[in-house]
Amino acid sequence: MKNRIDAVQRTALTLFSAAAASPAWAASGTNNVNTLFTTILTTMQDVSSIIATIAFVYAGIKILFIQAPLREVAGPIIGGVVIGAAGWLASLLVS
């Protein structure tokens, strides 16, 4: 009997919660999340372009002055491409 009362109470609470939920409340919370993700996206795009530029400059200087083979600078070049693409990939996910 007690299990049946608990089940009825849980069902009533669920129905009341669903009825009391307002789409306006959900929209106000969504704006905060959108603002947060937009801020993160902007920061990622700015930082990724700076880091990618540094990686390519490092690889270029190493090839030019130290005459390092491409095999030695492949890591920074690939890292620069991946980090540079991170901002673009994040913009695809946010928008």
Buried (B, 14 or more C-beta within 10 A) or exposed (E): EEEEEEEEEEEEEEEEEEEEEEEEEEEEEEEEEEEEBEEEBBEBBEEBBEBBEEBBEBBEEBBEEEEEEEEEBEEBBEBBEEBBEBBEEBBEEEE
